[in-house]
Amino acid sequence: MDELKPSIHDEANGLDYVLVGDYYIPAIELPEEDDRLIGKWGRMHRAYLEETNPLLLNHLILTGRLYTYLADLDEQAQDRYRLIIRQMAAEGVTEDLKRQSQWE
């Protein structure tokens, strides 16, 4: 029997395969994750995707873009939250006002 090559490249799909035992296994690496944290809003959105759109969640996981997607979304939500807080402060909303009359 011929000796098996330790690695091969398939031109049809562009993947490299590594010999493990008697089988060739695709040599796939996960993309590097950035150092950004996924905060409250990112975790909430992931839970939302699990319930409402599992196909999109699976697609993001399989393409390796979920972490970046959630980190970007979390940053956007935090920026929006800070903007709303600044706007409320500019309009004179204080903690005392919120305690006295929430409708105002």
C-alpha positions as CSV (number, residue, x, y, z in Angstrom):
1,M,0.0,0.0,0.0
2,D,1.2,3.5,-0.8
3,E,2.4,5.8,1.9
4,L,-0.2,8.5,2.7
5,K,0.9,12.2,2.5
6,P,0.9,14.0,5.9
7,S,-1.2,16.9,4.3
8,I,-3.0,17.5,1.1
9,H,-4.7,20.5,-0.5
10,D,-8.1,20.1,-2.3
11,E,-8.4,22.5,-5.2
12,A,-12.2,22.0,-5.5
13,N,-12.9,23.7,-2.2
14,G,-9.6,25.3,-1.3
15,L,-9.1,23.5,2.0
16,D,-6.0,21.8,3.4
17,Y,-6.4,18.4,5.0
18,V,-4.1,16.9,7.7
19,L,-3.6,13.2,8.1
20,V,-4.7,11.9,11.5
21,G,-4.4,8.2,11.8
22,D,-6.0,6.8,8.6
23,Y,-8.2,9.9,8.0
24,Y,-7.7,13.3,6.5
25,I,-9.3,16.0,8.7
26,P,-9.8,19.6,7.4
27,A,-7.2,22.0,8.8
28,I,-9.5,24.8,9.9
29,E,-8.6,27.5,12.4
30,L,-10.9,29.8,14.2
31,P,-10.5,33.5,13.5
32,E,-8.7,35.5,16.2
33,E,-11.0,37.2,18.6
34,D,-10.4,40.8,19.5
35,D,-9.9,42.0,23.1
36,R,-13.2,43.7,23.4
37,L,-15.6,42.5,26.0
38,I,-19.2,41.5,25.3
39,G,-21.2,43.4,27.9
40,K,-24.8,43.4,29.1
41,W,-26.3,44.5,25.8
42,G,-24.4,41.9,23.8
43,R,-25.4,39.1,26.1
44,M,-29.0,40.2,26.0
45,H,-28.9,40.3,22.2
46,R,-27.4,36.8,22.0
47,A,-30.3,35.5,24.2
48,Y,-32.7,37.4,21.9
49,L,-31.2,35.7,18.8
50,E,-31.4,32.3,20.5
51,E,-35.1,32.7,20.9
52,T,-36.2,34.6,17.8
53,N,-33.6,34.0,15.1
54,P,-31.6,30.8,15.6
55,L,-30.6,30.6,11.9
56,L,-28.8,33.9,12.1
57,L,-27.2,32.9,15.3
58,N,-25.9,29.7,13.8
59,H,-24.7,31.5,10.7
60,L,-22.7,34.0,12.8
61,I,-21.2,31.2,14.9
62,L,-20.3,29.1,11.8
63,T,-18.7,32.0,10.0
64,G,-16.8,33.1,13.1
65,R,-18.4,36.6,13.2
66,L,-20.6,36.2,16.3
67,Y,-18.1,37.7,18.8
68,T,-17.4,40.7,16.6
69,Y,-21.1,41.2,15.9
70,L,-22.0,41.2,19.6
71,A,-19.1,43.4,20.6
72,D,-20.0,46.0,18.0
73,L,-23.6,45.9,19.0
74,D,-22.7,46.3,22.7
75,E,-20.5,49.3,21.9
76,Q,-23.4,50.9,19.9
77,A,-25.9,50.3,22.7
78,Q,-23.5,51.8,25.3
79,D,-22.9,54.8,23.2
80,R,-26.7,55.3,22.7
81,Y,-27.3,54.8,26.5
82,R,-24.7,57.5,27.3
83,L,-26.2,59.9,24.8
84,I,-29.7,59.5,26.3
85,I,-28.3,60.1,29.8
86,R,-26.5,63.3,28.6
87,Q,-29.7,64.5,27.0
88,M,-31.7,63.8,30.1
89,A,-29.1,65.7,32.2
90,A,-29.2,68.7,29.8
91,E,-33.0,68.8,30.2
92,G,-32.6,69.1,34.0
93,V,-33.6,65.6,34.9
94,T,-32.1,64.9,38.3
95,E,-32.4,62.0,40.8
96,D,-34.6,64.2,43.0
97,L,-37.0,64.9,40.1
98,K,-37.2,61.2,39.3
99,R,-38.0,60.4,42.9
100,Q,-40.7,63.1,43.2
101,S,-42.5,62.7,39.9
102,Q,-41.5,60.1,37.4
103,W,-44.0,61.4,34.8
104,E,-42.2,64.8,34.5
